[in-house]
Amino acid sequence: MALSKSPYRGTRDFFPNLKRERDWIFQHMEKSAKAYGYESYDGPLLEEVDLYLAKSGEELINDQIYSFTDRGERFVAIRPEMTPTLARMISQIHREVPKPIRWFSIPNLMRYEKPQRGRLREHWQLNCDIFGAPEGLGEAEILSLLVDVFLSLGATQKHFQLLINDRRVVDALFKNKMKLDEATIYKLYKIIDKSKKVTPEALGKMTSELNLSSENQQLFAEYLSLESFQAVVDFMKKCDQADSTTALVKFLEIAPSMNLMPYLTYDPTIVRGLDYYTGLVFEAFDLHPENKRALCGGGAYSSLLKIFNEEPVPGVGFGLGDVTLTDFLKTHQLMPDFSKPINDIFIACQEENGLHLVQSFAQELRRNNLQVVTALEPLKFKKVFNMAEKSGAHSVALMGSDEIANKTVVLKNLKTQTQETFSLDKISDCLAFILKSRG
Ligand code: HAM
């Protein structure tokens, strides 16, 4: 039986046109992270499953993790997210390095999910995290960096918004006001996390299974109807839990100095499915009616390092996935056309005895940082332009029998269709012509 040519379900082959899109996105991600002084890091593809058992949450562990027992009887998993690896790495060095620690990475992650629009089994995810930042400032910086990634890709506030909540608010409501036990609180969190993905009837059914008192049902419904930062502050005050909004209010005082306010919306349904979040939580959401989904998720986690018996160093960060981001860019028509490669020049000759000149000229240009594609055999005039077009070159260098004899070259700007003959000795003149052809 012939083998399938398709990639494994939920993964992608990145043919050059798709890889060009991905490279473009990653370059912007990296540039934005570096603009805030974030340093690049990476970790292993495999981790012991215990690392995720500690704090990642039951959905990830029970349904989504790719795990196996290795030859040494260790139970390992392909990383489904980067935060536990990051926390493990930070736990090794946090005592020695000055705070805050600002790191970023673009790892590929694997989750066993049902492949659909926006969800695959392998995705890449920009992770930016800051450790040891003062309360509120770390959150504002991380969100500002996230906004800048979107802006650098051509998006504006009409394309996306940042939905914000605070787990301290939700904790205070459930624990102190509604006096729920840990198990019920855990279930209620999971219900809220799913609330946008299910119908109101399904939500009602899930909640009724928790047997909440009518007073608590009322409080829960009131909570889910909150629509602004002011409304949540007032509501928690009414519940005698004003303290739980202090950090949120502090963050909101800092946010305007980073021009964040136009992007922020309070959303009571944002609690995040991962268990380690303890403070501000957020998701970037696509505003296009055809693509209403989370593009990015993150938040503050104060005690993840405790699983390594280390003192708690507060962290804040986000994960921005390439699958959802690519859908976002394409739906809003923000993705440039990468169907063709981009090169500076295509060089060809028409006679066998010009081939060595083609190669030496190409080498000179490459040493001057140009992207150069050469024909490896003599070409007919028509074919030269056909191949130049396919190579994505902005200009063409052609050597016919006269040029080969005189050690000259005809350079043609493919956009303006202008052409000039240059001596092969005059590299700087050639360079000027080719660079101008970039347009
Ligand atoms: P997450 O919400 O699980 O958070 O994932 C963050 C983003 O990764 C999602 O909003 C989505 O864009 C993308 N993503 C997740 N799963 C898939 C999938 N199966 N297919 C395509 N894209 C996906 C985390 O992973 C946290 N560790 C982020 C974080 C970093 N929090 C603090 N620092």
Residues whose N, C-alpha, C, O or C-beta is under 5 A from the ligand:
A	BS01	HAM	E81 M82 T83 R111 E113 G118 R119 L120 H123 Q125 N127 C128 D129 A294 L295 C296 G297 G298 G299 G317 F318 G319 L320 G321 V323 T324
